[in-house]
C-alpha cells in the first residue's frame, strides 16, 4: 500500500470499509445500500447527497473486487501523472456525472413505460405500490467513476499494450477503451433488467471525456486551481528558475576576464569569443525551452515528444 498514491489508496480504503460496514450492519437490520445508494429522484428516499455516497457502496463481493482491482490498476497510474488534486476532482465529478446519467436513463424509462398513470407495478414477484417500486430503483457502485479512470488511462497512454484475460495477446489501451464503450453501449441497448447500470458506466466515461478535452484546450486548468489560471505560475517559475540557472552558470563559467595560463593573462579576444559562444549556446537552449513551454500551454504536456520531455527534464536538473 505504500507505493499506491494517496488518493487512490484512500479511495480503496473507504470503499472496502463501506463494504464491510454494510455487511456488519446488515446483520443488525440496517441496509447502508438503501440509505447511501442513489435512489431515483422521484422516489421518496432520494437525497441529493446520494449522488456522492452511492459510488462508495457495492452490491456484492465480486462487484467490489472488480471495481477495486480496476481502481488500483489504472487509478494509481493516472494519479501519478495528474497529481492527487486533479485526480480526485476528476474521479468525483465523473462519479456524480455517472449518477446523473443513470437518473436520466431511469426517468426516460419512467416516461416510456407510462408509469405516471399507474398506482402500482407488477414486478413479476408480486404487485407493489408505485411509491415502493420507485424506491427500489437504487444504484450503487464506483463503476461509473472507474470507467472514467479507464478512459483517462487510455487517452494518456493509447499505445500501451495490456493483457486482458482470457485473450492471449496484448491489446493497446485505446482499443480496450473503445471496446469497453462498445460493450456497454450494446449492453445498455440490447439487455434490460440485468442489474448493471450500463448507462452510468457510459455516463462516467462521457463526463471524463469532456473534462479531458477541456483540460487539453486549457492546460492550466485542473492543476490544483481548476481553471483559475493560477497554473501559469508553474510555467513562470520554471522559466524563472531556468533563466536564473543560466545566468548563474554564465557568471560561474566565465569567472572573470583574468584567468591565468602559465603566469600570463588569457588573451582578451579569446575570452570574448568564448563568452560569445557560451551565451549563444545558452540562448539557443533558452529558446528551445521557451518553445516547449509554449507547446505545453497550447496543447498540454501529453503533446510533447519523448525528446522534448527529456529536454525539459534535463533542464530542470541543471
PLY file of the C-alpha trace (Angstrom):
ply
format ascii 1.0
element vertex 318
property float x
property float y
property float z
element edge 317
property int vertex1
property int vertex2
end_header
0.00 0.00 0.00
2.98 2.33 0.49
3.58 2.60 -3.25
-0.05 3.44 -4.01
-0.56 7.22 -4.34
-2.58 8.99 -1.66
-5.98 9.48 -3.28
-6.12 6.04 -4.88
-5.11 4.42 -1.60
-7.72 6.33 0.40
-10.44 5.54 -2.15
-9.60 1.85 -1.88
-9.73 2.00 1.92
-13.03 3.93 2.04
-14.72 1.55 -0.40
-13.57 -1.54 1.50
-14.60 -0.07 4.86
-18.02 0.89 3.48
-18.49 -2.65 2.13
-17.54 -4.20 5.48
-19.79 -1.76 7.36
-22.71 -2.66 5.11
-22.08 -6.35 5.76
-21.87 -5.92 9.55
-24.80 -3.54 9.85
-26.85 -5.71 7.52
-26.93 -8.32 10.26
-28.50 -5.71 12.52
-31.23 -4.86 10.04
-29.56 -1.69 8.73
-29.17 -1.54 4.94
-26.50 1.03 4.05
-27.07 0.45 0.35
-30.62 1.63 0.83
-29.54 4.66 2.86
-26.49 5.72 0.84
-27.29 4.26 -2.58
-28.60 6.53 -5.32
-32.41 6.39 -5.47
-34.48 7.52 -8.41
-35.01 11.25 -7.99
-38.81 10.89 -7.98
-38.69 8.39 -5.10
-39.33 9.46 -1.53
-35.98 8.08 -0.35
-33.94 10.17 -2.79
-31.44 12.70 -1.40
-29.02 14.88 -3.36
-26.00 13.74 -1.35
-26.60 10.19 -2.61
-25.01 11.31 -5.89
-21.71 11.13 -4.00
-22.27 8.39 -1.43
-23.58 5.82 -3.93
-20.16 5.44 -5.53
-18.72 4.07 -2.28
-21.34 1.34 -1.92
-21.35 -2.05 -3.66
-23.87 -4.80 -4.24
-21.69 -7.85 -3.65
-18.22 -9.29 -3.18
-17.34 -9.68 -6.88
-18.73 -6.21 -7.57
-16.30 -4.51 -5.20
-13.39 -6.82 -6.08
-13.56 -5.99 -9.78
-14.04 -2.28 -9.17
-11.19 -2.03 -6.68
-8.90 -4.04 -8.94
-9.51 -1.61 -11.80
-9.11 1.38 -9.49
-5.79 0.03 -8.25
-4.53 -0.85 -11.74
-5.44 2.35 -13.56
-6.02 4.86 -10.75
-2.51 4.80 -9.40
-1.06 5.46 -12.87
-3.44 8.32 -13.68
-2.94 9.90 -10.24
0.84 9.76 -10.61
0.53 11.62 -13.92
-2.08 14.20 -12.88
-1.38 14.59 -9.19
-3.81 13.98 -6.28
-5.98 17.12 -6.53
-6.72 16.81 -10.21
-7.28 13.06 -9.97
-9.71 13.37 -7.03
-11.60 16.17 -8.79
-11.87 14.04 -11.93
-12.97 10.95 -10.00
-15.72 12.69 -8.04
-17.05 14.72 -10.98
-17.20 11.65 -13.21
-18.87 9.62 -10.45
-21.51 12.31 -9.96
-21.89 12.61 -13.73
-22.44 8.86 -13.99
-25.16 9.11 -11.34
-26.88 11.93 -13.21
-26.85 9.91 -16.42
-28.36 6.94 -14.58
-31.07 9.19 -13.19
-31.79 10.48 -16.68
-31.98 6.92 -18.02
-34.40 5.89 -15.29
-36.54 8.93 -15.95
-36.61 8.02 -19.64
-37.86 4.54 -18.77
-40.42 6.06 -16.42
-41.82 8.16 -19.26
-41.67 5.48 -21.95
-43.42 2.91 -19.76
-46.04 5.46 -18.76
-45.62 4.71 -15.06
-47.10 8.08 -14.14
-50.53 6.68 -14.99
-50.35 3.73 -12.59
-50.63 3.39 -8.84
-48.88 0.00 -8.67
-46.46 -2.16 -10.63
-46.28 -5.89 -11.24
-42.61 -6.75 -10.72
-43.02 -10.43 -11.55
-42.76 -11.29 -7.89
-45.95 -9.54 -6.97
-47.78 -6.25 -7.25
-46.21 -3.39 -5.30
-47.36 0.23 -4.82
-45.73 2.73 -7.15
-44.04 4.51 -4.24
-42.37 1.26 -3.17
-41.34 0.41 -6.74
-39.69 3.79 -7.28
-37.69 3.39 -4.09
-36.42 0.06 -5.39
-34.69 1.82 -8.31
-31.38 2.16 -6.49
-27.89 2.41 -7.98
-24.67 1.54 -6.12
-21.05 1.16 -7.10
-17.95 3.05 -8.19
-18.12 1.68 -11.74
-19.05 4.99 -13.37
-16.05 6.79 -11.88
-13.73 3.84 -12.52
-14.73 3.56 -16.18
-13.81 7.24 -16.41
-10.40 6.43 -14.92
-10.01 3.67 -17.54
-10.82 6.25 -20.21
-8.20 8.64 -18.79
-5.58 5.88 -18.86
-6.43 5.06 -22.46
-6.19 8.70 -23.52
-2.92 9.25 -21.63
-1.27 6.05 -22.86
-3.17 4.99 -26.01
-0.34 2.82 -27.33
0.32 0.98 -24.05
-0.17 -2.77 -24.54
-2.04 -4.78 -21.92
-3.19 -8.35 -21.41
-6.90 -8.93 -20.88
-7.89 -12.37 -19.60
-8.63 -14.67 -21.43
-7.24 -13.01 -24.60
-3.68 -14.40 -25.05
-2.26 -11.39 -26.95
-1.57 -7.84 -25.71
-4.05 -5.16 -26.74
-3.41 -1.43 -26.95
-5.12 0.66 -24.29
-7.03 2.72 -26.85
-8.69 -0.43 -28.22
-9.56 -1.61 -24.72
-11.33 1.71 -24.07
-13.19 1.63 -27.39
-14.14 -1.99 -26.77
-15.47 -1.13 -23.32
-17.59 1.66 -24.79
-18.97 -0.67 -27.46
-19.78 -3.42 -24.93
-21.50 -1.03 -22.52
-23.47 0.60 -25.32
-24.56 -2.76 -26.71
-25.48 -3.98 -23.22
-27.47 -0.83 -22.49
-29.46 -1.18 -25.70
-29.67 -4.94 -26.02
-30.30 -6.03 -22.44
-32.64 -4.99 -19.67
-33.05 -5.81 -16.02
-29.59 -7.40 -15.81
-28.81 -5.45 -12.64
-25.97 -3.48 -14.24
-26.12 0.31 -14.72
-24.57 0.36 -18.20
-25.63 3.94 -18.87
-23.94 5.02 -15.65
-20.69 3.48 -16.94
-21.09 5.34 -20.23
-22.06 8.50 -18.35
-18.87 8.39 -16.30
-16.81 8.00 -19.47
-18.73 10.83 -21.14
-18.02 13.25 -18.29
-14.41 12.06 -18.24
-14.03 12.68 -21.97
-15.48 16.19 -21.64
-13.13 17.03 -18.74
-10.04 15.71 -20.50
-10.85 17.59 -23.70
-11.42 20.76 -21.67
-8.06 20.37 -19.93
-6.35 19.77 -23.26
-7.71 23.08 -24.51
-6.97 24.81 -21.18
-3.67 23.30 -19.98
-3.61 25.40 -16.79
-6.95 24.06 -15.60
-7.02 21.15 -13.20
-3.51 21.52 -11.78
-4.72 22.48 -8.34
-6.61 25.62 -9.39
-9.29 24.03 -11.60
-9.40 26.72 -14.24
-8.49 29.79 -12.20
-5.34 30.30 -14.35
-3.03 30.03 -11.36
-1.41 27.09 -13.12
0.51 29.63 -15.20
2.66 30.20 -12.13
4.13 26.74 -12.62
5.49 27.63 -16.05
6.56 31.07 -14.92
8.53 29.57 -12.04
10.11 27.05 -14.39
11.15 29.78 -16.79
12.43 31.97 -13.95
14.45 29.12 -12.46
15.90 28.28 -15.87
16.93 31.87 -16.52
18.42 32.13 -13.03
20.46 28.95 -13.52
21.61 30.10 -16.94
22.72 33.46 -15.58
24.46 31.84 -12.62
26.22 29.29 -14.83
27.34 32.06 -17.18
28.96 34.00 -14.35
30.46 30.86 -12.85
31.92 29.51 -16.08
33.36 32.85 -17.17
34.62 33.65 -13.68
36.05 36.96 -14.91
38.45 38.13 -17.63
41.67 37.38 -15.81
42.16 33.58 -15.70
45.94 32.93 -15.68
47.69 30.49 -18.03
51.32 29.82 -17.05
51.69 33.19 -15.36
50.18 35.12 -18.26
46.67 36.57 -18.57
44.40 34.91 -21.15
44.04 36.93 -24.30
41.05 39.27 -24.06
39.79 38.49 -27.59
39.90 34.75 -26.95
37.95 35.22 -23.74
35.39 37.36 -25.53
34.93 34.71 -28.23
34.45 32.03 -25.60
31.87 34.21 -23.84
30.09 34.79 -27.13
29.91 31.05 -27.88
28.71 30.30 -24.37
25.99 32.95 -24.49
24.89 31.85 -27.95
24.56 28.24 -26.77
22.61 29.30 -23.70
20.36 31.45 -25.86
19.58 28.51 -28.13
18.82 26.30 -25.15
16.59 29.00 -23.65
14.69 29.39 -26.91
14.13 25.63 -27.09
12.80 25.54 -23.52
10.54 28.50 -24.30
9.18 26.67 -27.33
8.47 23.53 -25.27
6.72 25.53 -22.54
4.60 27.33 -25.14
3.65 23.96 -26.62
2.55 22.75 -23.17
0.42 25.87 -22.74
-1.33 25.33 -26.06
-1.68 21.53 -26.22
-0.78 20.16 -22.78
2.14 18.10 -21.53
0.96 14.97 -23.36
1.55 16.66 -26.73
5.33 16.66 -26.19
7.53 14.15 -27.96
9.89 11.91 -25.99
12.82 14.14 -26.97
11.02 17.28 -25.79
10.05 15.68 -22.48
13.67 14.59 -22.00
14.98 18.12 -22.72
12.52 19.58 -20.22
13.53 17.00 -17.64
17.26 17.59 -18.24
16.84 21.37 -17.96
15.13 21.02 -14.58
18.15 19.13 -13.22
20.80 21.64 -14.27
0 1
1 2
2 3
3 4
4 5
5 6
6 7
7 8
8 9
9 10
10 11
11 12
12 13
13 14
14 15
15 16
16 17
17 18
18 19
19 20
20 21
21 22
22 23
23 24
24 25
25 26
26 27
27 28
28 29
29 30
30 31
31 32
32 33
33 34
34 35
35 36
36 37
37 38
38 39
39 40
40 41
41 42
42 43
43 44
44 45
45 46
46 47
47 48
48 49
49 50
50 51
51 52
52 53
53 54
54 55
55 56
56 57
57 58
58 59
59 60
60 61
61 62
62 63
63 64
64 65
65 66
66 67
67 68
68 69
69 70
70 71
71 72
72 73
73 74
74 75
75 76
76 77
77 78
78 79
79 80
80 81
81 82
82 83
83 84
84 85
85 86
86 87
87 88
88 89
89 90
90 91
91 92
92 93
93 94
94 95
95 96
96 97
97 98
98 99
99 100
100 101
101 102
102 103
103 104
104 105
105 106
106 107
107 108
108 109
109 110
110 111
111 112
112 113
113 114
114 115
115 116
116 117
117 118
118 119
119 120
120 121
121 122
122 123
123 124
124 125
125 126
126 127
127 128
128 129
129 130
130 131
131 132
132 133
133 134
134 135
135 136
136 137
137 138
138 139
139 140
140 141
141 142
142 143
143 144
144 145
145 146
146 147
147 148
148 149
149 150
150 151
151 152
152 153
153 154
154 155
155 156
156 157
157 158
158 159
159 160
160 161
161 162
162 163
163 164
164 165
165 166
166 167
167 168
168 169
169 170
170 171
171 172
172 173
173 174
174 175
175 176
176 177
177 178
178 179
179 180
180 181
181 182
182 183
183 184
184 185
185 186
186 187
187 188
188 189
189 190
190 191
191 192
192 193
193 194
194 195
195 196
196 197
197 198
198 199
199 200
200 201
201 202
202 203
203 204
204 205
205 206
206 207
207 208
208 209
209 210
210 211
211 212
212 213
213 214
214 215
215 216
216 217
217 218
218 219
219 220
220 221
221 222
222 223
223 224
224 225
225 226
226 227
227 228
228 229
229 230
230 231
231 232
232 233
233 234
234 235
235 236
236 237
237 238
238 239
239 240
240 241
241 242
242 243
243 244
244 245
245 246
246 247
247 248
248 249
249 250
250 251
251 252
252 253
253 254
254 255
255 256
256 257
257 258
258 259
259 260
260 261
261 262
262 263
263 264
264 265
265 266
266 267
267 268
268 269
269 270
270 271
271 272
272 273
273 274
274 275
275 276
276 277
277 278
278 279
279 280
280 281
281 282
282 283
283 284
284 285
285 286
286 287
287 288
288 289
289 290
290 291
291 292
292 293
293 294
294 295
295 296
296 297
297 298
298 299
299 300
300 301
301 302
302 303
303 304
304 305
305 306
306 307
307 308
308 309
309 310
310 311
311 312
312 313
313 314
314 315
315 316
316 317
